[in-house]
Amino acid sequence: MELQMLLAIQAIANPVLDYLFIAVTILGEPIAAIIVLTVVYWLWDKETGEYMSFTLLLSLNINGLVKNIFKLPRPIGEKGVRTLRPETATGNSFPSGHTQTAATLYCSYAWRVRRTWITAGALLLTVLTAVSRLYLGVHWPKDVLAGLLLGVAVSIGGYLLFTNINRDGCERVYLLTAAIFLPLAILLADADFAKSYGMLLGFAVAVPLEHRYVKFSTDYLTLGGKLKREALGLAVLIAAKLLLKMVLPATLLFDALEYAMIAFITFFVCPMLFVKLRI
């Protein structure tokens, strides 16, 4: 039945929809998440950015854990299924990481802002991302449904955490979550999970340090200041990513270390630079 549903969706395929859904699926990819989170955390509202970042990192680790529990194959290679952008289809199929990322990222923002049009937009972006994964032939319907439900559930959990626990309590939750997922990251020995865990660990270490020693603010920024801050921060992240990729060996341990350092730079080093340079 799932195969028939997939083929029915792909039956409407045409070049215009190909380009549309290739563009839409980026909404659930790391580049979209990085842009959204850095804009919110560095430029708009530090607390909201912190909440959204932790919620997304928690969701990514849960997604990696569930993928490794079920280990279900993708529809790639099934008779009649056309696959576009297979390079975005890493790891196991269930649940859809793109869909779960979109649901967590956009719904967590919607819970925080609490405006009808933003909630509607978050749901629309999530559904479009889910449909794109089916249209591109890289997921089964159950994958995107599970990703959507998990993403929404984690976004609700993140919202409840941040509205009921103070800052010190949240810091302890970050470190506790990193400690809980550490043995899983070691035992599962999965590349995608190692990267997700590395980012969670880097975040859990960086944010408490930023709270104590940096204390950057978004309150005083002009539009020009925001543009300078985002440009500098992204330039630092890109340079760090390229450098780390060149110097670190391609192993699971160093993959985790690379992504931990990227998260640490995002949440501690870049804010420190903003304060030092007064931008």
C-alpha positions in Angstrom: 0.0 0.0 0.0 2.8 2.4 0.8 4.4 1.7 -2.5 1.2 2.5 -4.3 0.9 5.7 -2.4 4.4 6.7 -3.3 3.9 5.9 -7.0 0.6 7.9 -7.0 2.5 10.9 -5.7 5.2 10.5 -8.2 2.7 10.1 -11.0 2.2 13.9 -11.1 6.0 14.5 -11.6 7.1 17.1 -14.0 10.2 19.3 -14.3 8.6 22.3 -12.5 7.6 20.1 -9.5 11.0 18.5 -9.6 12.7 21.9 -9.0 10.0 23.0 -6.5 10.3 19.9 -4.3 14.1 19.9 -4.5 14.0 23.5 -3.2 11.4 22.6 -0.6 13.3 19.7 0.9 16.1 22.1 1.8 13.8 23.4 4.5 14.7 20.2 6.5 18.4 20.2 5.8 21.3 21.5 7.9 21.8 24.7 5.9 18.2 25.9 6.6 18.6 25.0 10.3 21.9 26.8 10.6 20.5 30.0 9.0 17.3 30.0 11.1 19.1 29.3 14.4 21.9 31.7 13.9 19.6 34.5 12.9 17.4 33.8 16.0 20.2 33.2 18.5 22.7 35.8 17.3 20.4 38.6 16.1 16.9 38.4 17.3 16.4 36.7 20.7 19.1 34.8 22.5 16.8 32.9 24.8 14.5 31.8 22.0 17.5 30.7 19.9 18.9 28.7 22.8 15.6 27.0 23.3 15.1 26.2 19.6 18.7 24.9 19.3 18.4 22.5 22.2 15.0 21.3 21.1 16.4 20.6 17.6 19.5 18.9 18.8 17.5 16.7 21.1 15.2 15.8 18.2 18.1 14.9 15.9 19.5 12.6 18.6 16.1 10.9 19.1 15.8 10.6 15.3 19.2 8.9 15.1 18.3 6.5 18.0 15.0 5.5 16.4 16.6 5.0 13.0 19.1 2.6 14.6 16.5 0.7 16.5 14.3 0.0 13.5 16.9 0.0 10.7 14.2 0.1 7.9 15.3 0.4 4.3 14.4 3.3 2.0 12.3 3.0 -1.2 15.3 3.8 -3.3 15.6 1.0 -5.9 12.0 -0.2 -5.6 10.4 -0.9 -8.9 8.8 2.2 -10.4 10.2 4.5 -7.8 12.1 7.5 -9.1 14.7 9.0 -6.7 16.0 12.6 -6.9 18.8 13.9 -4.7 19.7 10.5 -3.2 22.7 12.2 -1.6 20.4 13.6 1.0 19.1 10.2 1.9 21.8 9.0 4.4 21.2 6.3 7.0 18.1 4.3 7.6 14.6 5.3 6.4 12.4 5.4 9.5 11.7 8.1 10.7 12.3 10.9 8.1 15.1 13.1 9.5 14.2 16.0 7.1 10.5 15.9 8.2 11.4 15.7 11.9 13.9 18.5 11.6 11.4 20.8 9.9 8.6 19.9 12.4 10.9 20.5 15.3 12.5 23.7 14.0 9.5 25.5 12.8 7.0 24.3 15.4 9.3 25.2 18.2 9.4 28.7 16.9 5.6 28.7 16.6 5.2 27.6 20.2 7.4 30.4 21.4 5.8 33.2 19.4 2.2 32.1 19.6 0.8 33.8 16.6 -1.8 32.1 14.4 -0.2 33.0 11.1 3.2 31.7 12.3 1.7 28.5 13.5 0.0 28.0 10.2 3.2 28.8 8.4 5.2 26.3 10.5 2.7 23.5 9.8 2.7 24.3 6.1 6.5 24.2 5.9 6.6 20.9 7.8 3.9 19.3 5.5 5.7 20.6 2.4 9.0 19.1 3.6 7.2 15.8 4.3 5.6 15.7 0.8 9.0 16.6 -0.8 10.6 13.5 0.7 7.9 11.3 -0.8 8.0 13.1 -4.2 11.8 12.7 -4.3 11.4 9.0 -3.6 13.7 8.8 -0.6 11.1 7.9 2.1 8.0 5.8 2.7 4.8 7.5 4.0 5.2 6.0 7.4 8.6 7.6 7.6 7.4 11.1 7.1 4.4 10.6 9.4 6.6 9.4 12.2 9.0 12.2 11.6 6.2 14.8 11.7 4.7 13.4 14.9 8.1 13.1 16.7 9.1 16.6 15.6 5.9 18.1 16.9 6.2 16.1 20.2 9.8 17.2 20.8 8.9 20.8 20.1 6.2 20.7 22.6 8.5 19.0 25.2 11.1 21.7 24.6 8.6 24.5 25.0 7.3 23.0 28.3 10.9 22.6 29.5 11.8 26.2 28.9 8.6 27.6 30.3 8.8 25.7 33.6 12.6 25.5 34.4 15.0 28.4 35.1 18.3 29.0 33.4 20.4 27.0 35.8 17.9 24.1 35.6 18.1 24.2 31.8 21.9 24.1 31.9 21.7 20.9 34.0 19.2 19.4 31.5 21.6 20.1 28.6 24.5 18.3 30.4 22.2 15.4 31.6 20.9 14.9 28.1 24.5 14.8 26.7 25.4 12.3 29.4 22.4 10.1 28.6 23.1 10.0 24.9 26.9 9.4 25.3 26.8 5.6 25.7 24.3 5.3 22.9 26.6 7.3 20.6 29.4 4.9 21.5 27.3 1.7 21.1 25.5 2.5 17.9 28.7 3.5 16.0 26.6 5.4 13.4 28.1 8.3 11.5 24.9 10.5 11.4 24.3 9.8 15.1 27.9 10.7 16.0 27.5 14.0 14.3 24.2 14.8 16.0 25.6 13.8 19.4 28.7 15.9 18.8 26.6 19.0 18.2 24.5 18.2 21.4 27.7 17.9 23.4 29.2 21.1 22.0 26.0 23.0 22.8 25.8 21.5 26.3 29.3 22.7 27.1 29.2 26.1 25.3 26.0 27.6 26.5 26.7 27.5 30.3 30.1 29.0 29.5 28.5 31.7 27.5 26.1 32.5 30.3 28.9 33.0 32.7 31.8 34.5 30.7 30.3 36.2 27.6 26.7 37.3 28.2 26.2 38.7 24.7 23.0 40.5 23.9 20.8 41.1 20.9 19.0 44.1 22.4 21.1 47.0 21.0 21.6 45.7 17.4 20.8 48.0 14.4 20.0 46.4 11.0 23.6 47.1 10.0 24.9 45.5 13.1 22.8 42.4 12.5 24.1 42.0 9.0 27.7 42.4 10.2 27.2 40.0 13.1 25.6 37.3 10.8 28.2 37.7 8.1 31.1 37.4 10.6 29.5 34.5 12.4 28.8 32.5 9.2 32.3 33.3 7.9 33.9 31.9 11.1 31.7 28.8 11.0 32.5 28.1 7.3 36.3 28.6 7.9 36.2 26.3 11.0 34.3 23.6 9.1 36.7 23.6 6.2 39.8 23.6 8.6 38.4 20.8 10.8 37.5 18.7 7.8 41.1 19.0 6.5 42.9 18.3 9.8 40.7 15.7 11.5 40.7 12.0 10.3 37.5 10.6 8.9 36.5 8.4 11.8 33.4 8.3 14.0 35.2 9.8 17.0 36.6 12.7 15.0 33.3 13.2 13.2 31.7 13.7 16.7 34.6 15.9 17.7 34.3 18.0 14.6 30.6 18.7 15.1 31.1 19.3 18.8 33.6 22.0 18.0 31.3 23.6 15.4 28.6 23.8 18.0 31.0 25.2 20.6 32.1 27.8 18.1 28.5 28.7 17.3 27.3 29.1 20.9 30.5 30.4 22.6 33.3 31.5 20.3 31.1 33.6 17.9 29.3 35.4 20.7 32.6 36.1 22.3 33.8 37.6 19.1 30.7 39.7 18.8 31.3 41.2 22.3 35.0 41.7 21.8 34.5 43.4 18.4 31.4 45.3 19.7 29.1 44.2 16.9 
